[in-house]
Amino acid sequence: MPLTNWILSTFVPDHLILINASQTVIQTLTSVIKAQSAPILLHEYDSISTTKIYDNCVYYCGNPTNTSVEATTKWLQEQPEGCIVLFEGFESHTLDLPPSFTITFLDYGAGFTILSTPKTSLRLSPLVQTSQNAPDRERLLFLEKCKFFADHWATKALLISLQKLKEKSGAINVQARLLMIEALEKEKIITEQSFEIDSLSKQNQELLSFLEITKERENDWLSFSHKVLQTQENLTSLKNFFEQPRNILKDIARIILNKNLGVFIPTLPTPPSFSSQITQFSPQNNIDIAYENNETIEKTSSENVSGRVLFVIGDTNAEYLTQRCAHNAAAAQLAGYDVQLKPCPEIGPDDIDWATLLVFYRVEFSDHVSIMMQIARERSMPVIFDMDNLLFMPELARSESVVNQFSSSLSEEQLETYFYTLWRTLVRSNICTTTTETLTQTLRVNRPISYTLPNIFDSITWQHGRNNFRKKRIFEDNSSLTLAVCYDISKNIMFFKHISKTVCSILKKHSHVKLKLFTEDITDKKLYIEKNFPELMPHMSQIIWKKLETNNNRMINWEDVDIALLPYPTDNLYFTSQSEIFFLETALCNIPLISSPLPAYRDCIEDGVSGFLANSIEQWHAALINLIKNKEFRDRMGLNAYHGCLWYFSKQRQSKILKNIFDSTKSEELSCQEFELQIARHSYRARSLPHIAKCKIIFEKDTLNISDISVVITSYNYERYLLDALESVRLQTLEALDLIVVDDGSTDFSVTLVQEWMQRHVHRFNRVVLLQTTHNSGLGAARNCGVAYTETPYFLPLDADNKLLPNACASLLAAATPMIAYAYPMQQQFGDAATDHILGQSPYTPSRLQAGNYIDAMALIAKWAWAACGGYYVKKDAMGWEDYDLWCSMAELGLQGTHVAEILAEYRVHGHSMTSSVTEKYDHKQNVIALLEHRHPWIKLVQKDVRTTR
């Protein structure tokens, strides 16, 4: 179509004759003629034999095969001087053509033949001439006007240009290397298709097997149904028998006389029993699964969206494709943008027309990419280049340690070409995004506008990580402890060799310690160890070999792992720019990580608190010994790591950053406003790690099922009210529910009461936990303790003297969205001297917090938002306003709350409440006010001497 468009605009014929053309061709060329405002008459014919002869015309033959060769030849011989005939998908060597015609065949798609007289062929020189005498202006004009047609001819022109460059400067001939890359790409596509076919075949076999089993079970159930019907008839007869007393007396007398006391009572048939085997179908390991990862990404047409983002996928086999594309696309949707993901070769004009912003992930520069970028520039559409590694520095392709990370089928020259083509895309983009601050700073050399977007987790990844942790807690085997090296050992021999002797000494001294090594290519593992790590030979029985999962379900790598090891070089530019992906994955499983002090890991690990940063052999050894010998320390470090990743690597944080970046491209005014926000946010990290009080587990039951909400009850000497609170949780209409109760060092019988109640009602809940702090730690510490033990996306704090109405959890959950940090309801007061007063009637307005608190602690809170704020503050001499402090911290981070205008809870008024007996005491309240004003200098309380928290 672009070629025909160019010919029409160049020759401006009187007639355009379409012969057996498709509807798409007809509609497109009709639009072209209207757009040119040229006096061209358009005619449509079904075949060559029915066409009329016109002067100064262009013929477009869509499918000439419906006419014989003889008829076509005769028709061409009748054509006048000055006409052009275009044949789609047809070669002219079978025709006996008159000498007046010049023939040009373009090997593009199905093929395209152009027949023209000498008079007209001279003007077609940009097509038929490629000699050195051909004017550059005409060739460039042709390439510009024939945008999407340029694949074949642009490649040929590029090869000629490269040949000239070689002759002039003596540069190497890269033609073979480019062809090699093209062949490799085709080979990858064939491999992917073959794998998809194998996967589908396997699924078909599984389905057939499942159908056979189902058929067998159907027969069994039919037999069972017949037995049930027979039993029903017998029971009906027996019922009728007992409904007639006179017959009963006669039958009893007869039975006694006959001395036959056996009375027939029909028994219920036993249902057929089946094995508990569950048929699992393996998902296709294709690019669609990698994009979506169970999160729906759809192109929508909403008028209220902020814009439309097209994610263009360059490397469809990239290890972190899901993290960089599917997860970021989901975050962009949360930011209010429509999104679409497509591999680069599949991008067409309709996709470019739909988008308002392009995001290129590992896209190599090509003519196709150049055209997309040119269209984007013409439409003032921003182009963002996303990269998760230093793949844009061709000089790194010569490093052996870098080459080992890629397929052995790529030579250094091919790898260098790959890096170079990525760099060409990078320098033509408007904005760059990448995974670490180190990479961002490196990118700024080429693109000053660069942002850090870390790899993030989605809800499925989070759930897999928490399942790993929960299973390990329940089925914990204290007789062994497993270390795991984070990467494929065969690709990083020298890096592990740095600590192999230290690990060997640990294995020798602690026989219960196991070492998990990941690999894909090693067959003779004993020979491999003997060759590369001979010091480990005596400990082969302690080594566990596993295949490294690098696709969607990467979390399977961390099953049954207690400590993760990441030895990397700190003097290699390629590896010092690596992202924190291993910290993210291990932290979601509460696994402490010992890492080399790479920049990204220094930013996310608090050394000795949420992980270890080890460089020297002595540091590695000390870290290992500390974690192996002290289980309590190991568990606490794993918990800190988990809390440390919940906000920074969340899609909620990523969503707010993406909105900031995308909105800044719309206008100068928005760019200024968004940059102001970027400066104010700084690194936009969590305030601190939550302070978790030491506690012990009194009672725990976990069904390993999934629920959305954990109700967290904190209690200190509230034995008299506890049962009311517990029963209000049990009576919730939300079926799947977790319950965590924290006793903060009570001296009454609260613990015994709760434990007995939990044992009676354990089957009501998905998970129940009773905790007791080692000493009275205060409200904030007790709440943090309970939240730390939750395994749900949301938690609902409930004071032990208050109650929930039955629909509380269900209504609050219905009001929650992925970007809502908390949802609070209205509450009805009751109890001693209670007035008929309703609390929490004010709608959500964050600026109102400046004057005082108007939101009660009883609200549904997202755990990522709690972690972002560093949890509840812990300070016994200023306790009482922990919830107010939390709402203020969320306001500072721009996290949104929402009001649910329903009465969903009851607030008990009594003289023994903490508010009455502690918080509102004058001296104590002044301490609370001083603390809050120090933590949030922007608050300006209007009434400091009276209650301001309700």
Secondary structure, DSSP 8 states (H G I E B T S, - for coil): -HHHHHHHHHH--SEEEEES--HHHHHHHHHHHHHHT---EEEEESSGGG----SSEEEEES-GGGS-HHHHHHHHHT--TT-EEEEES--GGGS---TT-EEEEE-STT-EEEEE-HHHHGGGHHHH--STTS-HHHHHHHHHHSTTTTHHHHHHHHHHHHHHHHHHH-----HHHHHHHHHHHHHHHHHHHHHHHHHHHHHHHHHHHHHHHHHHHHHHHHHHHHHHHHHHHHHHHHHHHHT-HHHHHHHHHHHHHTT--------------------------SHHHHHHTTS-------TT-SEEEEEEES-TT-TTHIIIIIHHHHHHHHTTEEEEEEEGGG--HHHHHH-SEEEEES----HHHHHHHHHHHHTT--EEEEESSSTT-GGGGG-HHHHTTS-TTS-HHHHHHHHHHHHHHHHTSSEEEESSHHHHHHHTTT-SSEEE------HHHHHHHHHHHHHHHHT--TT-EEEEEEEEGGG-HHHHHHHHHHHHHHHHH-TTEEEEEEESS-S-HHHHHHHH-GGGGGGGGGEEEEE---SS-GGGGGTT-SEEEE---SS-HHHHT--SHHHHHHHTTT--EEE---HHHHHH--BTTTBEE--SHHHHHHHHHHHHH-HHHHHHHHHHHHHHHTTTTSHHHHHHHHHHHHHTTS-HHHHHHHHHHHHHHTT---S-------EEEEEEEE-----SEEEEEEESS-HHHHHHHHHHHHT-S-SS-EEEEEE-S-SSSHHHHHHHHHHHHGGGSSEEEEEEESS---HHHHHHHHHHT--SSEEEEEETT-EE-TTHHHHHHHH--TTEEEEEEEEEEEETT--S-EE--S---GGGGGT---S-S--EEEHHHHHHTTSS---GGGTT-HHHHHHHHHHHTT-EEEEEEEEEEEEEE-TTSHIIIIITSHHHHHHHHHHHHHH-TT---S-SSS----
